[in-house]
Amino acid sequence: MPRGVRRRVKSKMEWTREQRRQLLTGFEFFGQGFGRDGSERRPLDLNLAREAWEELREELLPEFVRETPFSRPWAWWVFDAPEPRREAADGGSGDGADNWLGSPAWWARFRETTSGPSRGCESFREYLTRLDLLTVEERELIRRERHRRANP
């Protein structure tokens, strides 16, 4: 009799709190994440970060979006974003610029907040709306906001 084919189940790693935090923020704290971009001692291990994101996306993404609507975690921008954010008409970083959270790398020192203005690129909200990537909850927030403005 033929034997059943055994499928190898991909073993899930135990990801640390610091690794989870780095997937959300992009920053490695205390040398316990995936490394740092540009570091010679501990270079960023994007393959390991991608593996962690693949395993943790369904857990981390909804919670992050609930807490900070119209934004996405660092790992989403690195691994899932369909395209970089558009630059503002008066800004320019040259062709082939590296990206940081979907923004030109030279804007990295100006971390954007969801309430602050975009610094050279379309806002996270504009990007997610343009590419039809808003969650149901985010669409509901927009609907309520429009209703409030129309009915003061």
C-alpha positions as CSV (number, residue, x, y, z in Angstrom):
1,M,0.0,0.0,0.0
2,P,1.3,3.5,-0.8
3,R,2.3,5.5,2.2
4,G,0.9,9.0,2.7
5,V,3.1,11.8,1.7
6,R,4.3,13.7,4.7
7,R,4.4,17.4,4.4
8,R,7.0,19.2,6.3
9,V,5.4,21.8,8.4
10,K,7.3,25.1,8.5
11,S,8.5,25.5,12.1
12,K,7.5,28.8,13.6
13,M,10.2,30.7,15.4
14,E,9.7,32.4,18.7
15,W,10.1,36.0,17.8
16,T,11.2,38.3,20.6
17,R,9.4,41.4,21.8
18,E,12.3,43.5,20.3
19,Q,12.0,41.8,16.9
20,R,8.3,42.4,16.9
21,R,8.9,46.1,17.8
22,Q,11.4,46.4,15.0
23,L,8.8,45.1,12.5
24,L,6.5,47.8,13.7
25,T,9.0,50.8,14.0
26,G,12.0,49.8,11.9
27,F,14.3,50.6,14.8
28,E,16.5,48.0,16.6
29,F,16.7,48.7,20.3
30,F,19.5,47.2,22.4
31,G,20.9,45.1,19.6
32,Q,18.2,42.4,20.0
33,G,16.3,42.8,16.7
34,F,17.3,42.1,13.1
35,G,20.3,44.4,13.0
36,R,20.6,48.0,11.8
37,D,20.7,49.4,8.3
38,G,24.2,50.7,7.6
39,S,25.8,49.0,10.7
40,E,29.0,47.2,10.2
41,R,28.8,45.3,13.5
42,R,25.2,44.1,13.1
43,P,23.9,44.7,9.5
44,L,20.2,44.5,9.0
45,D,19.1,40.9,8.2
46,L,16.2,41.6,5.8
47,N,15.7,37.8,5.1
48,L,15.1,37.1,8.8
49,A,12.9,40.2,9.1
50,R,10.9,39.1,6.1
51,E,10.4,35.6,7.6
52,A,9.2,37.1,10.8
53,W,6.9,39.5,9.0
54,E,5.4,36.6,7.0
55,E,4.6,34.8,10.3
56,L,3.5,37.8,12.3
57,R,1.7,40.0,9.7
58,E,-1.8,38.7,10.5
59,E,-1.2,39.3,14.2
60,L,0.6,42.7,14.1
61,L,-1.0,44.5,11.2
62,P,-4.6,44.7,12.4
63,E,-3.6,45.8,15.9
64,F,-1.2,48.5,14.5
65,V,-3.9,49.9,12.1
66,R,-6.4,49.9,14.9
67,E,-4.1,51.9,17.1
68,T,-2.7,54.2,14.4
69,P,-5.3,54.4,11.5
70,F,-4.1,55.6,8.1
71,S,-0.5,54.3,8.7
72,R,1.3,51.0,8.4
73,P,4.2,49.3,10.2
74,W,7.8,49.6,8.9
75,A,7.7,45.9,7.7
76,W,4.6,46.6,5.6
77,W,6.4,49.5,3.9
78,V,9.5,47.3,3.3
79,F,7.8,44.0,2.2
80,D,4.2,44.7,1.2
81,A,3.8,48.2,-0.1
82,P,2.9,48.0,-3.8
83,E,4.9,51.1,-4.7
84,P,6.8,54.0,-3.1
85,R,4.8,57.1,-2.1
86,R,4.7,59.9,-4.6
87,E,7.0,62.8,-4.1
88,A,5.6,66.3,-3.8
89,A,6.0,68.4,-6.9
90,D,8.6,70.7,-5.5
91,G,10.6,68.0,-3.8
92,G,13.1,65.8,-5.6
93,S,15.7,63.3,-4.6
94,G,16.9,62.1,-8.0
95,D,16.2,58.9,-9.8
96,G,16.8,55.6,-8.1
97,A,16.7,57.1,-4.6
98,D,16.5,54.7,-1.7
99,N,13.2,54.6,0.1
100,W,12.4,54.9,3.8
101,L,8.9,54.1,4.7
102,G,8.0,54.7,1.2
103,S,9.7,58.2,1.3
104,P,13.0,59.2,-0.2
105,A,15.8,58.3,2.2
106,W,16.9,61.8,2.6
107,W,13.6,62.6,4.4
108,A,14.3,59.9,7.0
109,R,15.2,62.4,9.7
110,F,11.7,63.9,9.4
111,R,9.6,61.0,10.6
112,E,6.0,61.6,9.7
113,T,3.2,61.4,12.1
114,T,-0.3,60.6,11.1
115,S,-1.4,64.1,12.3
116,G,1.5,66.0,10.8
117,P,1.9,67.3,7.3
118,S,3.7,65.2,4.7
119,R,7.4,66.2,4.3
120,G,8.0,65.9,0.6
121,C,5.7,62.9,-0.1
122,E,2.1,62.2,-0.2
123,S,0.7,61.4,3.3
124,F,0.2,57.8,4.4
125,R,-3.5,58.4,4.2
126,E,-3.3,59.8,0.6
127,Y,-1.2,56.8,-0.4
128,L,-3.5,54.2,1.1
129,T,-6.6,55.9,-0.3
130,R,-5.1,56.3,-3.8
131,L,-4.2,52.6,-4.0
132,D,-7.4,51.5,-2.3
133,L,-5.6,49.9,0.6
134,L,-7.8,51.3,3.4
135,T,-9.3,48.9,5.9
136,V,-13.1,48.8,6.6
137,E,-12.4,50.6,9.9
138,E,-10.4,53.4,8.1
139,R,-13.2,53.8,5.5
140,E,-15.7,54.2,8.4
141,L,-13.5,56.8,10.0
142,I,-13.4,58.8,6.8
143,R,-17.2,58.5,6.5
144,R,-17.7,59.8,10.0
145,E,-15.2,62.6,9.4
146,R,-17.1,63.7,6.2
147,H,-20.4,63.5,8.1
148,R,-19.1,65.7,10.9
149,R,-17.8,68.3,8.5
150,A,-21.1,68.3,6.5
151,N,-23.1,68.6,9.7
152,P,-21.3,70.9,12.2
